[in-house]
Amino acid sequence: MPGPYNVTQGSTVEFTVEFFDASGVLTTPTSATLVMTYTTVVGSTTTQSVNMTQSGSFFTAIWGSGVAKLGLATFSIGAPGQATATTGSLRLLNSS
């Protein structure tokens, strides 16, 4: 997944994914999780897990970037039975 994606600090980010097997066939796991790693506004690094909501074959999660300091935040989206996770990064920018 390319990136980093620019995001204004304090905004919300919606993640929506579908999962495919090694042959490119759409699969629907039983659950999915978004894992965000970022530096908090007080300067400590933390990891936050968000359970994703399923709608058909799509899984969605929303993350509020107001808890993160300006800079890079990384994400990983995985599911049980999936060999690899979707990963990427966000660049949190000042709103002005």
C-alpha positions as CSV (number, residue, x, y, z in Angstrom):
1,M,0.0,0.0,0.0
2,P,1.6,3.3,-1.0
3,G,1.9,6.2,1.5
4,P,2.2,8.0,3.7
5,Y,-1.2,9.5,3.3
6,N,-1.5,13.1,4.5
7,V,-4.1,13.6,7.3
8,T,-4.9,16.8,9.3
9,Q,-4.2,16.2,13.0
10,G,-7.5,16.0,14.8
11,S,-9.5,14.6,11.9
12,T,-11.0,11.1,11.7
13,V,-9.7,8.5,9.2
14,E,-11.9,5.7,7.9
15,F,-10.3,2.4,6.9
16,T,-12.2,0.0,4.6
17,V,-10.7,-3.2,3.4
18,E,-11.6,-6.5,1.7
19,F,-9.4,-9.6,2.0
20,F,-8.2,-11.9,-0.8
21,D,-6.4,-15.2,-0.7
22,A,-3.1,-15.9,-2.4
23,S,-5.0,-16.7,-5.6
24,G,-6.8,-13.4,-5.6
25,V,-10.1,-14.9,-4.5
26,L,-12.2,-12.7,-2.2
27,T,-12.4,-14.2,1.3
28,T,-14.5,-13.1,4.3
29,P,-12.7,-13.7,7.6
30,T,-14.6,-13.9,10.9
31,S,-13.2,-10.6,12.1
32,A,-10.6,-8.0,11.4
33,T,-8.5,-5.6,13.4
34,L,-6.9,-2.2,12.7
35,V,-3.7,-1.6,14.7
36,M,-2.4,2.0,14.9
37,T,1.0,2.9,16.2
38,Y,1.8,6.5,16.9
39,T,3.4,9.1,19.2
40,T,0.8,10.6,21.6
41,V,0.4,14.3,22.1
42,V,2.4,13.9,25.3
43,G,5.3,12.2,23.5
44,S,5.0,8.5,24.3
45,T,4.7,5.8,21.6
46,T,1.5,3.7,21.9
47,T,-0.3,1.1,20.0
48,Q,-4.1,1.1,19.7
49,S,-6.2,-1.8,18.4
50,V,-9.6,-1.2,16.9
51,N,-12.1,-4.0,16.0
52,M,-13.4,-3.5,12.5
53,T,-17.1,-3.7,11.7
54,Q,-18.2,-6.1,9.0
55,S,-20.7,-5.2,6.2
56,G,-20.9,-7.9,3.6
57,S,-17.3,-8.6,2.5
58,F,-16.0,-5.2,3.7
59,F,-14.5,-4.4,7.1
60,T,-14.5,-0.8,8.3
61,A,-12.9,1.1,11.3
62,I,-12.6,4.7,12.2
63,W,-9.6,6.2,14.0
64,G,-9.5,9.7,15.5
65,S,-6.1,11.3,14.9
66,G,-6.5,13.9,17.7
67,V,-4.7,11.6,20.1
68,A,-1.5,11.6,18.0
69,K,1.3,14.1,17.8
70,L,2.3,15.6,14.4
71,G,4.4,13.2,12.4
72,L,4.1,9.6,11.2
73,A,1.6,7.0,12.4
74,T,1.6,3.5,11.1
75,F,-1.2,1.1,10.6
76,S,-1.7,-2.6,10.1
77,I,-5.0,-4.4,9.2
78,G,-5.2,-8.1,9.8
79,A,-7.6,-10.9,10.2
80,P,-7.6,-14.5,11.5
81,G,-6.4,-16.9,8.8
82,Q,-4.8,-14.2,6.7
83,A,-1.2,-14.8,5.9
84,T,-0.3,-11.1,5.6
85,A,-1.6,-7.8,6.9
86,T,-2.3,-4.6,5.0
87,T,0.2,-2.0,6.2
88,G,0.8,1.7,5.6
89,S,1.4,5.0,7.2
90,L,-0.2,8.4,7.8
91,R,1.5,11.7,7.9
92,L,-0.3,13.9,10.5
93,L,-0.1,17.5,9.6
94,N,-1.0,20.8,11.3
95,S,-4.4,22.2,10.2
96,S,-2.9,25.7,9.5
